[in-house]
Amino acid sequence: MLEQLNDQLKETMKPVTELATLNMSTLQNIAEKQNALFSSLLSDGMAFVETASKQKDVMSLAETQKAYIEGLQETVTEAAKESYEVISAAQKKATDLVKDASEDLGAKMASAAVTK
């Protein structure tokens, strides 16, 4: 009896645990991408400072700065796209999980109504 109740509780909580697992993996994925972005920005910034300090005239410095800013914009844009893709995929999976859980609950309630 107790084991049956335990199994029933596990089955009932399955969508919640799946959503929690999805959230955890999504957050971990986003954190890894943000860490990579931060590392890239830091190394690119240090490279820019080193390159800028070697420039002899204002025009060369302006060209170096322009190239750095364009690279920075590209890096940040790519990171934003990757993060959006991760979040969109997680949102779709979460929607599917909730939909499946709702349909399963509806089917169980319909079957319980028929047996009564």
MIROMAR-421006 format. One record per atom (N, C-alpha, C): z, y, x; residue in three letters; atom name. Coordinates in pm, 1 decimal, decimal comma. Layout:
@pz->Z py->Y px->X resn->ALA name->CA
...
# end
This chain:
@pz->0,0 py->-119,3 px->82,0 resn->MET name->N
@pz->0,0 py->0,0 px->0,0 resn->MET name->CA
@pz->0,0 py->126,5 px->87,0 resn->MET name->C
@pz->89,9 py->127,4 px->186,5 resn->LEU name->N
@pz->99,1 py->242,3 px->276,0 resn->LEU name->CA
@pz->-27,6 py->256,0 px->359,8 resn->LEU name->C
@pz->-81,7 py->143,6 px->403,2 resn->GLU name->N
@pz->-205,4 py->147,0 px->482,5 resn->GLU name->CA
@pz->-322,2 py->196,8 px->397,5 resn->GLU name->C
@pz->-325,3 py->155,9 px->272,2 resn->GLN name->N
@pz->-430,6 py->202,3 px->181,5 resn->GLN name->CA
@pz->-420,0 py->353,5 px->161,0 resn->GLN name->C
@pz->-299,1 py->403,3 px->146,1 resn->LEU name->N
@pz->-275,9 py->546,5 px->130,7 resn->LEU name->CA
@pz->-318,0 py->621,4 px->257,0 resn->LEU name->C
@pz->-287,1 py->562,9 px->372,4 resn->ASN name->N
@pz->-325,5 py->622,5 px->500,2 resn->ASN name->CA
@pz->-477,5 py->628,1 px->513,9 resn->ASN name->C
@pz->-545,9 py->519,0 px->478,3 resn->ASP name->N
@pz->-692,1 py->516,1 px->483,9 resn->ASP name->CA
@pz->-753,3 py->618,7 px->388,5 resn->ASP name->C
@pz->-693,7 py->630,0 px->271,8 resn->GLN name->N
@pz->-742,0 py->726,1 px->172,6 resn->GLN name->CA
@pz->-725,2 py->869,5 px->223,2 resn->GLN name->C
@pz->-612,2 py->896,5 px->287,7 resn->LEU name->N
@pz->-587,1 py->1029,7 px->343,6 resn->LEU name->CA
@pz->-686,9 py->1060,6 px->454,5 resn->LEU name->C
@pz->-713,0 py->962,3 px->541,4 resn->LYS name->N
@pz->-811,2 py->981,5 px->648,9 resn->LYS name->CA
@pz->-948,7 py->1012,6 px->590,6 resn->LYS name->C
@pz->-987,1 py->938,3 px->487,5 resn->GLU name->N
@pz->-1117,9 py->959,9 px->424,3 resn->GLU name->CA
@pz->-1125,3 py->1097,7 px->359,8 resn->GLU name->C
@pz->-1016,9 py->1139,0 px->296,0 resn->THR name->N
@pz->-1013,1 py->1268,7 px->230,1 resn->THR name->CA
@pz->-1019,9 py->1382,5 px->331,6 resn->THR name->C
@pz->-955,0 py->1364,4 px->446,8 resn->MET name->N
@pz->-948,9 py->1469,7 px->548,5 resn->MET name->CA
@pz->-1068,8 py->1467,9 px->643,8 resn->MET name->C
@pz->-1158,1 py->1370,8 px->628,3 resn->LYS name->N
@pz->-1272,4 py->1356,7 px->718,9 resn->LYS name->CA
@pz->-1356,8 py->1484,4 px->728,1 resn->LYS name->C
@pz->-1392,9 py->1549,4 px->617,0 resn->PRO name->N
@pz->-1471,9 py->1672,7 px->629,4 resn->PRO name->CA
@pz->-1397,8 py->1783,5 px->704,7 resn->PRO name->C
@pz->-1268,2 py->1791,4 px->684,4 resn->VAL name->N
@pz->-1189,2 py->1894,2 px->752,5 resn->VAL name->CA
@pz->-1187,0 py->1868,5 px->903,0 resn->VAL name->C
@pz->-1166,9 py->1743,9 px->942,0 resn->THR name->N
@pz->-1164,8 py->1712,1 px->1085,0 resn->THR name->CA
@pz->-1302,6 py->1729,5 px->1148,4 resn->THR name->C
@pz->-1407,0 py->1697,9 px->1072,6 resn->GLU name->N
@pz->-1542,6 py->1718,1 px->1124,7 resn->GLU name->CA
@pz->-1571,0 py->1866,9 px->1144,1 resn->GLU name->C
@pz->-1527,1 py->1949,9 px->1050,4 resn->LEU name->N
@pz->-1545,5 py->2095,0 px->1065,7 resn->LEU name->CA
@pz->-1465,1 py->2148,6 px->1184,1 resn->LEU name->C
@pz->-1343,0 py->2098,8 px->1200,4 resn->ALA name->N
@pz->-1260,3 py->2142,6 px->1313,0 resn->ALA name->CA
@pz->-1325,0 py->2102,8 px->1445,6 resn->ALA name->C
@pz->-1378,4 py->1982,4 px->1450,5 resn->THR name->N
@pz->-1446,6 py->1935,4 px->1571,5 resn->THR name->CA
@pz->-1570,8 py->2019,8 px->1599,5 resn->THR name->C
@pz->-1646,5 py->2049,8 px->1494,2 resn->LEU name->N
@pz->-1764,8 py->2134,5 px->1508,9 resn->LEU name->CA
@pz->-1726,6 py->2273,3 px->1560,1 resn->LEU name->C
@pz->-1622,1 py->2331,6 px->1502,6 resn->ASN name->N
@pz->-1576,7 py->2463,9 px->1547,0 resn->ASN name->CA
@pz->-1533,7 py->2461,4 px->1693,1 resn->ASN name->C
@pz->-1459,2 py->2356,8 px->1729,2 resn->MET name->N
@pz->-1411,3 py->2345,9 px->1866,4 resn->MET name->CA
@pz->-1527,1 py->2334,1 px->1965,2 resn->MET name->C
@pz->-1624,1 py->2249,8 px->1934,0 resn->SER name->N
@pz->-1736,4 py->2231,8 px->2025,8 resn->SER name->CA
@pz->-1823,7 py->2357,6 px->2031,6 resn->SER name->C
@pz->-1836,9 py->2426,3 px->1918,7 resn->THR name->N
@pz->-1915,2 py->2550,1 px->1917,1 resn->THR name->CA
@pz->-1847,6 py->2657,2 px->2001,3 resn->THR name->C
@pz->-1717,6 py->2672,2 px->1983,8 resn->LEU name->N
@pz->-1644,0 py->2771,1 px->2063,0 resn->LEU name->CA
@pz->-1649,5 py->2738,6 px->2211,6 resn->LEU name->C
@pz->-1640,6 py->2611,3 px->2245,0 resn->GLN name->N
@pz->-1649,7 py->2572,0 px->2385,4 resn->GLN name->CA
@pz->-1788,2 py->2604,8 px->2441,7 resn->GLN name->C
@pz->-1891,2 py->2575,8 px->2365,0 resn->ASN name->N
@pz->-2027,9 py->2605,3 px->2407,2 resn->ASN name->CA
@pz->-2047,4 py->2755,7 px->2427,7 resn->ASN name->C
@pz->-1998,2 py->2835,4 px->2333,3 resn->ILE name->N
@pz->-2010,2 py->2982,0 px->2344,5 resn->ILE name->CA
@pz->-1931,9 py->3031,8 px->2466,3 resn->ILE name->C
@pz->-1812,2 py->2977,6 px->2488,1 resn->ALA name->N
@pz->-1731,0 py->3019,1 px->2602,9 resn->ALA name->CA
@pz->-1802,9 py->2988,1 px->2734,3 resn->ALA name->C
@pz->-1867,2 py->2872,4 px->2741,4 resn->GLU name->N
@pz->-1942,6 py->2837,1 px->2862,2 resn->GLU name->CA
@pz->-2058,9 py->2933,9 px->2883,8 resn->GLU name->C
@pz->-2128,1 py->2966,8 px->2775,7 resn->LYS name->N
@pz->-2240,1 py->3060,8 px->2787,6 resn->LYS name->CA
@pz->-2191,2 py->3200,5 px->2828,2 resn->LYS name->C
@pz->-2078,4 py->3244,4 px->2772,9 resn->GLN name->N
@pz->-2023,2 py->3374,5 px->2809,0 resn->GLN name->CA
@pz->-1976,0 py->3375,7 px->2954,5 resn->GLN name->C
@pz->-1919,5 py->3264,4 px->2998,7 resn->ASN name->N
@pz->-1876,8 py->3253,4 px->3138,0 resn->ASN name->CA
@pz->-1996,9 py->3262,9 px->3232,2 resn->ASN name->C
@pz->-2104,5 py->3193,2 px->3195,4 resn->ALA name->N
@pz->-2226,7 py->3198,9 px->3276,4 resn->ALA name->CA
@pz->-2284,3 py->3341,2 px->3277,0 resn->ALA name->C
@pz->-2281,0 py->3407,3 px->3161,4 resn->LEU name->N
@pz->-2329,9 py->3545,2 px->3153,5 resn->LEU name->CA
@pz->-2247,2 py->3636,5 px->3242,7 resn->LEU name->C
@pz->-2115,4 py->3625,8 px->3233,5 resn->PHE name->N
@pz->-2028,8 py->3710,3 px->3314,4 resn->PHE name->CA
@pz->-2053,8 py->3687,5 px->3462,7 resn->PHE name->C
@pz->-2066,3 py->3561,7 px->3503,5 resn->SER name->N
@pz->-2092,6 py->3529,9 px->3644,7 resn->SER name->CA
@pz->-2225,5 py->3589,4 px->3688,9 resn->SER name->C
@pz->-2326,0 py->3577,2 px->3602,6 resn->SER name->N
@pz->-2458,0 py->3632,0 px->3634,3 resn->SER name->CA
@pz->-2453,2 py->3783,9 px->3646,7 resn->SER name->C
@pz->-2385,5 py->3848,0 px->3552,5 resn->LEU name->N
@pz->-2375,0 py->3993,8 px->3556,9 resn->LEU name->CA
@pz->-2301,0 py->4040,0 px->3682,2 resn->LEU name->C
@pz->-2197,5 py->3968,8 px->3718,3 resn->LEU name->N
@pz->-2120,2 py->4004,3 px->3836,3 resn->LEU name->CA
@pz->-2202,9 py->3988,9 px->3962,9 resn->LEU name->C
@pz->-2271,9 py->3876,6 px->3977,0 resn->SER name->N
@pz->-2352,2 py->3855,4 px->4097,9 resn->SER name->CA
@pz->-2470,7 py->3951,2 px->4102,9 resn->SER name->C
@pz->-2534,0 py->3976,4 px->3987,1 resn->ASP name->N
@pz->-2645,2 py->4071,5 px->3984,6 resn->ASP name->CA
@pz->-2596,8 py->4212,5 px->4017,9 resn->ASP name->C
@pz->-2480,6 py->4249,0 px->3969,6 resn->GLY name->N
@pz->-2424,0 py->4381,0 px->3999,5 resn->GLY name->CA
@pz->-2393,2 py->4396,9 px->4146,6 resn->GLY name->C
@pz->-2336,8 py->4292,9 px->4206,3 resn->MET name->N
@pz->-2306,9 py->4298,9 px->4350,4 resn->MET name->CA
@pz->-2435,8 py->4306,2 px->4432,3 resn->MET name->C
@pz->-2537,0 py->4232,1 px->4390,0 resn->ALA name->N
@pz->-2666,0 py->4237,2 px->4460,1 resn->ALA name->CA
@pz->-2727,9 py->4375,7 px->4447,8 resn->ALA name->C
@pz->-2714,6 py->4436,7 px->4330,7 resn->PHE name->N
@pz->-2768,5 py->4571,4 px->4310,7 resn->PHE name->CA
@pz->-2697,2 py->4671,5 px->4401,7 resn->PHE name->C
@pz->-2566,5 py->4663,6 px->4408,1 resn->VAL name->N
@pz->-2490,9 py->4756,6 px->4492,6 resn->VAL name->CA
@pz->-2532,2 py->4740,7 px->4638,1 resn->VAL name->C
@pz->-2548,4 py->4616,4 px->4680,3 resn->GLU name->N
@pz->-2589,9 py->4592,3 px->4818,8 resn->GLU name->CA
@pz->-2729,1 py->4648,0 px->4845,2 resn->GLU name->C
@pz->-2820,7 py->4623,0 px->4752,6 resn->THR name->N
@pz->-2958,0 py->4672,1 px->4768,4 resn->THR name->CA
@pz->-2963,1 py->4824,5 px->4758,8 resn->THR name->C
@pz->-2889,4 py->4880,3 px->4665,6 resn->ALA name->N
@pz->-2890,1 py->5025,8 px->4646,9 resn->ALA name->CA
@pz->-2834,2 py->5097,1 px->4769,1 resn->ALA name->C
@pz->-2735,0 py->5037,3 px->4833,2 resn->SER name->N
@pz->-2674,6 py->5102,5 px->4950,4 resn->SER name->CA
@pz->-2769,7 py->5107,2 px->5069,3 resn->SER name->C
@pz->-2873,5 py->5024,7 px->5067,9 resn->LYS name->N
@pz->-2970,2 py->5021,6 px->5178,6 resn->LYS name->CA
@pz->-3089,6 py->5113,5 px->5156,6 resn->LYS name->C
@pz->-3097,7 py->5175,4 px->5041,4 resn->GLN name->N
@pz->-3212,6 py->5261,3 px->5011,0 resn->GLN name->CA
@pz->-3201,2 py->5393,1 px->5088,3 resn->GLN name->C
@pz->-3315,0 py->5440,9 px->5137,1 resn->LYS name->N
@pz->-3316,3 py->5559,8 px->5222,7 resn->LYS name->CA
@pz->-3345,5 py->5687,5 px->5145,9 resn->LYS name->C
@pz->-3416,3 py->5674,8 px->5032,0 resn->ASP name->N
@pz->-3448,7 py->5796,8 px->4957,1 resn->ASP name->CA
@pz->-3420,3 py->5777,1 px->4808,3 resn->ASP name->C
@pz->-3427,1 py->5886,8 px->4734,7 resn->VAL name->N
@pz->-3394,1 py->5885,9 px->4593,0 resn->VAL name->CA
@pz->-3494,9 py->5803,6 px->4512,7 resn->VAL name->C
@pz->-3621,6 py->5808,2 px->4547,5 resn->MET name->N
@pz->-3723,6 py->5734,3 px->4473,4 resn->MET name->CA
@pz->-3702,3 py->5583,1 px->4486,9 resn->MET name->C
@pz->-3670,4 py->5538,7 px->4605,6 resn->SER name->N
@pz->-3643,6 py->5395,6 px->4625,6 resn->SER name->CA
@pz->-3519,7 py->5353,5 px->4547,8 resn->SER name->C
@pz->-3418,8 py->5438,2 px->4547,5 resn->LEU name->N
@pz->-3297,3 py->5409,1 px->4472,6 resn->LEU name->CA
@pz->-3326,3 py->5403,5 px->4322,7 resn->LEU name->C
@pz->-3410,2 py->5495,0 px->4274,4 resn->ALA name->N
@pz->-3446,2 py->5496,5 px->4132,4 resn->ALA name->CA
@pz->-3522,9 py->5369,6 px->4094,5 resn->ALA name->C
@pz->-3613,2 py->5325,2 px->4180,4 resn->GLU name->N
@pz->-3688,2 py->5201,8 px->4154,0 resn->GLU name->CA
@pz->-3595,4 py->5079,7 px->4153,9 resn->GLU name->C
@pz->-3501,5 py->5077,9 px->4246,9 resn->THR name->N
@pz->-3404,4 py->4968,3 px->4252,9 resn->THR name->CA
@pz->-3319,2 py->4967,1 px->4127,5 resn->THR name->C
@pz->-3275,7 py->5085,2 px->4085,8 resn->GLN name->N
@pz->-3193,3 py->5095,4 px->3965,2 resn->GLN name->CA
@pz->-3272,5 py->5054,1 px->3841,3 resn->GLN name->C
@pz->-3399,5 py->5094,8 px->3834,3 resn->LYS name->N
@pz->-3483,0 py->5057,6 px->3720,2 resn->LYS name->CA
@pz->-3498,5 py->4905,5 px->3712,4 resn->LYS name->C
@pz->-3526,1 py->4842,5 px->3826,0 resn->ALA name->N
@pz->-3541,9 py->4697,5 px->3829,2 resn->ALA name->CA
@pz->-3411,8 py->4628,0 px->3788,9 resn->ALA name->C
@pz->-3299,9 py->4680,1 px->3834,9 resn->TYR name->N
@pz->-3169,7 py->4621,5 px->3799,3 resn->TYR name->CA
@pz->-3144,2 py->4632,6 px->3649,3 resn->TYR name->C
@pz->-3169,9 py->4749,3 px->3593,2 resn->ILE name->N
@pz->-3144,7 py->4770,1 px->3450,0 resn->ILE name->CA
@pz->-3236,9 py->4682,8 px->3365,2 resn->ILE name->C
@pz->-3362,8 py->4669,4 px->3404,9 resn->GLU name->N
@pz->-3454,2 py->4581,7 px->3331,2 resn->GLU name->CA
@pz->-3406,8 py->4436,1 px->3336,5 resn->GLU name->C
@pz->-3363,2 py->4392,5 px->3454,3 resn->GLY name->N
@pz->-3310,2 py->4256,2 px->3468,0 resn->GLY name->CA
@pz->-3183,3 py->4237,5 px->3386,9 resn->GLY name->C
@pz->-3099,3 py->4340,0 px->3386,1 resn->LEU name->N
@pz->-2976,3 py->4335,2 px->3308,9 resn->LEU name->CA
@pz->-3005,5 py->4324,0 px->3160,0 resn->LEU name->C
@pz->-3100,9 py->4403,5 px->3114,7 resn->GLN name->N
@pz->-3139,2 py->4399,1 px->2973,1 resn->GLN name->CA
@pz->-3193,6 py->4260,8 px->2936,5 resn->GLN name->C
@pz->-3274,7 py->4204,2 px->3021,7 resn->GLU name->N
@pz->-3331,8 py->4071,6 px->2996,2 resn->GLU name->CA
@pz->-3222,4 py->3964,2 px->2993,5 resn->GLU name->C
@pz->-3129,2 py->3972,1 px->3086,3 resn->THR name->N
@pz->-3019,0 py->3875,2 px->3092,9 resn->THR name->CA
@pz->-2932,7 py->3881,5 px->2967,6 resn->THR name->C
@pz->-2895,5 py->4001,4 px->2926,0 resn->VAL name->N
@pz->-2810,4 py->4017,5 px->2808,6 resn->VAL name->CA
@pz->-2884,2 py->3975,0 px->2681,9 resn->VAL name->C
@pz->-3012,0 py->4009,0 px->2672,1 resn->THR name->N
@pz->-3091,3 py->3969,7 px->2555,8 resn->THR name->CA
@pz->-3102,0 py->3817,8 px->2546,2 resn->THR name->C
@pz->-3126,5 py->3752,3 px->2657,7 resn->GLU name->N
@pz->-3137,2 py->3606,2 px->2659,1 resn->GLU name->CA
@pz->-3003,5 py->3542,1 px->2622,1 resn->GLU name->C
@pz->-2894,6 py->3597,2 px->2671,6 resn->ALA name->N
@pz->-2762,0 py->3544,3 px->2638,2 resn->ALA name->CA
@pz->-2733,5 py->3560,8 px->2488,8 resn->ALA name->C
@pz->-2772,8 py->3674,1 px->2433,2 resn->ALA name->N
@pz->-2752,3 py->3696,9 px->2289,9 resn->ALA name->CA
@pz->-2834,5 py->3597,6 px->2207,5 resn->ALA name->C
@pz->-2957,3 py->3571,3 px->2248,8 resn->LYS name->N
@pz->-3041,4 py->3474,8 px->2178,0 resn->LYS name->CA
@pz->-2979,8 py->3334,4 px->2183,6 resn->LYS name->C
@pz->-2931,6 py->3295,8 px->2301,0 resn->GLU name->N
@pz->-2870,8 py->3163,3 px->2315,1 resn->GLU name->CA
@pz->-2746,1 py->3150,8 px->2228,8 resn->GLU name->C
@pz->-2663,9 py->3253,9 px->2227,7 resn->SER name->N
@pz->-2542,4 py->3251,5 px->2145,5 resn->SER name->CA
@pz->-2578,5 py->3244,7 px->1997,4 resn->SER name->C
@pz->-2679,6 py->3319,1 px->1958,2 resn->TYR name->N
@pz->-2723,8 py->3317,4 px->1818,0 resn->TYR name->CA
@pz->-2772,3 py->3178,2 px->1779,0 resn->TYR name->C
@pz->-2845,4 py->3113,2 px->1868,0 resn->GLU name->N
@pz->-2894,4 py->2978,5 px->1840,0 resn->GLU name->CA
@pz->-2778,9 py->2879,7 px->1823,3 resn->GLU name->C
@pz->-2678,5 py->2890,7 px->1909,2 resn->VAL name->N
@pz->-2562,2 py->2801,2 px->1900,1 resn->VAL name->CA
@pz->-2489,1 py->2823,8 px->1767,7 resn->VAL name->C
@pz->-2466,8 py->2949,5 px->1733,6 resn->ILE name->N
@pz->-2394,7 py->2981,6 px->1610,3 resn->ILE name->CA
@pz->-2476,2 py->2941,1 px->1487,8 resn->ILE name->C
@pz->-2606,0 py->2964,3 px->1490,2 resn->SER name->N
@pz->-2690,8 py->2925,4 px->1376,7 resn->SER name->CA
@pz->-2691,0 py->2774,0 px->1356,6 resn->SER name->C
@pz->-2699,7 py->2699,0 px->1465,4 resn->ALA name->N
@pz->-2697,6 py->2553,0 px->1456,0 resn->ALA name->CA
@pz->-2562,7 py->2505,3 px->1400,6 resn->ALA name->C
@pz->-2455,3 py->2565,7 px->1447,4 resn->ALA name->N
@pz->-2322,1 py->2527,9 px->1397,9 resn->ALA name->CA
@pz->-2307,5 py->2563,5 px->1250,3 resn->ALA name->C
@pz->-2361,7 py->2677,9 px->1211,6 resn->GLN name->N
@pz->-2354,6 py->2719,1 px->1071,0 resn->GLN name->CA
@pz->-2429,9 py->2619,8 px->982,9 resn->GLN name->C
@pz->-2546,9 py->2575,5 px->1028,4 resn->LYS name->N
@pz->-2624,2 py->2478,5 px->950,5 resn->LYS name->CA
@pz->-2548,3 py->2346,2 px->938,7 resn->LYS name->C
@pz->-2490,3 py->2300,4 px->1050,2 resn->LYS name->N
@pz->-2413,9 py->2175,8 px->1046,8 resn->LYS name->CA
@pz->-2293,8 py->2188,6 px->953,9 resn->LYS name->C
@pz->-2225,8 py->2302,3 px->959,6 resn->ALA name->N
@pz->-2109,2 py->2323,2 px->872,4 resn->ALA name->CA
@pz->-2150,9 py->2325,0 px->726,4 resn->ALA name->C
@pz->-2262,4 py->2390,4 px->697,6 resn->THR name->N
@pz->-2313,4 py->2393,9 px->560,2 resn->THR name->CA
@pz->-2345,1 py->2253,2 px->511,3 resn->THR name->C
@pz->-2408,8 py->2174,7 px->596,6 resn->ASP name->N
@pz->-2441,8 py->2036,2 px->560,4 resn->ASP name->CA
@pz->-2315,1 py->1952,9 px->538,3 resn->ASP name->C
@pz->-2215,6 py->1973,3 px->624,0 resn->LEU name->N
@pz->-2089,5 py->1899,4 px->607,8 resn->LEU name->CA
@pz->-2021,5 py->1933,4 px->476,1 resn->LEU name->C
@pz->-2016,1 py->2060,8 px->444,4 resn->VAL name->N
@pz->-1951,1 py->2103,5 px->319,6 resn->VAL name->CA
@pz->-2030,3 py->2052,4 px->199,6 resn->VAL name->C
@pz->-2162,1 py->2060,0 px->208,7 resn->LYS name->N
@pz->-2246,4 py->2011,4 px->98,9 resn->LYS name->CA
@pz->-2226,0 py->1862,1 px->77,2 resn->LYS name->C
@pz->-2227,8 py->1785,7 px->186,7 resn->ASP name->N
@pz->-2208,4 py->1641,1 px->175,5 resn->ASP name->CA
@pz->-2070,0 py->1607,5 px->119,7 resn->ASP name->C
@pz->-1968,6 py->1678,9 px->165,4 resn->ALA name->N
@pz->-1832,4 py->1654,3 px->115,8 resn->ALA name->CA
@pz->-1822,5 py->1687,9 px->-32,0 resn->ALA name->C
@pz->-1887,0 py->1794,8 px->-72,9 resn->SER name->N
@pz->-1885,2 py->1834,9 px->-213,3 resn->SER name->CA
@pz->-1956,2 py->1731,7 px->-300,1 resn->SER name->C
@pz->-2071,3 py->1686,3 px->-254,6 resn->GLU name->N
@pz->-2145,2 py->1584,4 px->-329,6 resn->GLU name->CA
@pz->-2066,3 py->1454,1 px->-337,3 resn->GLU name->C
@pz->-2001,2 py->1417,0 px->-227,2 resn->ASP name->N
@pz->-1920,9 py->1295,1 px->-225,0 resn->ASP name->CA
@pz->-1803,0 py->1307,0 px->-321,0 resn->ASP name->C
@pz->-1737,9 py->1422,0 px->-320,5 resn->LEU name->N
@pz->-1626,0 py->1444,2 px->-411,7 resn->LEU name->CA
@pz->-1673,1 py->1441,2 px->-556,5 resn->LEU name->C
@pz->-1786,9 py->1503,3 px->-583,2 resn->GLY name->N
@pz->-1842,1 py->1502,3 px->-718,3 resn->GLY name->CA
@pz->-1873,4 py->1361,6 px->-765,4 resn->GLY name->C
@pz->-1929,9 py->1280,9 px->-676,1 resn->ALA name->N
@pz->-1961,7 py->1141,9 px->-710,5 resn->ALA name->CA
@pz->-1835,0 py->1061,0 px->-735,8 resn->ALA name->C
@pz->-1732,2 py->1083,9 px->-654,0 resn->LYS name->N
@pz->-1606,5 py->1011,5 px->-675,4 resn->LYS name->CA
@pz->-1540,1 py->1051,6 px->-805,5 resn->LYS name->C
@pz->-1545,3 py->1180,2 px->-837,5 resn->MET name->N
@pz->-1484,1 py->1225,6 px->-962,7 resn->MET name->CA
@pz->-1561,2 py->1172,8 px->-1084,7 resn->MET name->C
@pz->-1693,5 py->1168,1 px->-1073,3 resn->ALA name->N
@pz->-1775,3 py->1114,6 px->-1182,3 resn->ALA name->CA
@pz->-1746,7 py->965,4 px->-1201,5 resn->ALA name->C
@pz->-1732,3 py->894,7 px->-1089,8 resn->SER name->N
@pz->-1705,3 py->751,8 px->-1099,4 resn->SER name->CA
@pz->-1564,2 py->729,0 px->-1153,9 resn->SER name->C
@pz->-1469,7 py->813,8 px->-1119,3 resn->ALA name->N
@pz->-1333,9 py->800,4 px->-1170,9 resn->ALA name->CA
@pz->-1329,6 py->829,7 px->-1320,2 resn->ALA name->C
@pz->-1412,1 py->924,9 px->-1365,7 resn->ALA name->N
@pz->-1417,3 py->957,6 px->-1509,2 resn->ALA name->CA
@pz->-1478,5 py->843,6 px->-1589,2 resn->ALA name->C
@pz->-1575,8 py->775,2 px->-1530,6 resn->VAL name->N
@pz->-1641,6 py->664,0 px->-1599,4 resn->VAL name->CA
@pz->-1546,9 py->545,1 px->-1612,1 resn->VAL name->C
@pz->-1464,5 py->520,3 px->-1507,3 resn->THR name->N
@pz->-1374,1 py->405,8 px->-1511,4 resn->THR name->CA
@pz->-1255,7 py->427,2 px->-1605,2 resn->THR name->C
@pz->-1226,5 py->550,8 px->-1638,9 resn->LYS name->N
@pz->-1113,4 py->577,4 px->-1730,0 resn->LYS name->CA
@pz->-1157,5 py->560,1 px->-1866,5 resn->LYS name->C
# end
